[in-house]
Amino acid sequence: MAATTSLPETMKSLLQASRQSTLVILTTSPLPAPIHPADVLIRVHATAPCAGELRWAVDFPDAVPKDKELVPCQDLAGTVISSPSNSGFVLGDRVFCRIEAGRPGAARDYALARVSELAHIPAGLGWIDAAATPLSALTAWQALFVQGSLDAAGINGDHQARERNAKLRVLVTGAAGGVGSWVVQLAALAGVRQVVAVCGGDKEDAVRQLGATEVVDYRKTSLAEWVGADAAAREVDLVIDVVGGETLGGCWAAVRAGGVLVSINTPPDLVKPAGLEKELAKSLFFIVEPLGSNLAQIGELIEAGRARPTVDSVWDFADFEKAFARLESGHAKGKIIIKVSDEA
């Protein structure tokens, strides 16, 4: 490992009380020690909680090892303290990442990430915006370009890719949220000419500024009703759902036969309306891969001023309970950030 700066013996940390509880407590713990050859020790400046993460151990037991130290908040922005030789990261580097869900998160002064998860923070991007980026942007990127039907080459100007993308209509639910706002931006950047954003009417201006060409106010009309008014014109080729439940059920009406339905909330087939015979090219639920290589590509877009994260609110570490309450309210307009260090 590369040389380190002087370190304290203990640190402040948030900890989920138990696998069955959503209570989060503030505690003091020893600094984490690297145990894997690709571990990088990072001083955390800012982090971001994820909706539903305090229920992962119960809802997705196979993804959360029983011996996991239940530190929440898998997104981080921070400074490298120690790293493996030839890792591409050195002492003092500004980095951001998504820590894989099976390992402790970043709601503490120091955290461990793997080399493969990390990317350098773009010049000009502060700690708050950097912490708001990884999960949301990575999920949107992979939903559109890995699991979905868009060609990422369109983002960098590939003419044929942009022509293919331009022929597709894309719809995203929860369009004003952390993931949804990135879906809107990335789809538009890739050359999609028709991006339908499903969100509250009060967020219409915001999502249009990000690239949405049409907005459906879910408070006024359901997706099924909206599509039913003119199915031939309103059905889409690709749906990215981040909401689940009844909204995901309505997505079956929105996607055309032979289209693609991707959800990050629930397997779509679980809520397929009874009696619906529509066959899709693909319908799936997926969990994001914390790939630093994807995050580096996203970082280039941010540095070029072509995309940006959306921040709902910023909270001091001592106000973590308020941050989680805001998250669970379901009314956030973007990411909720917890400042870990005084530098954030």
SULRAPE-V932751 format. One record per helix or strand of 3 or more residues. SS is the DSSP state (@ for helix, = for strand). FROM is the first residue (numbers start at 0). TO is the last residue. If there is no record, write none. Layout:
BEGIN
SS|FROM|TO, SS|FROM|TO
END
This chain:
BEGIN
=|9|15, =|23|29, =|38|47, @|52|58, @|60|62, =|74|81, =|93|97, =|109|113, @|114|116, =|117|119, @|126|130, @|133|146, @|151|155, @|158|165, =|168|171, @|177|188, =|193|198, @|200|209, =|213|216, @|222|227, @|230|233, =|235|240, @|244|253, =|254|262, @|267|270, =|281|284, @|291|302, =|310|315, @|316|328, =|334|338
END
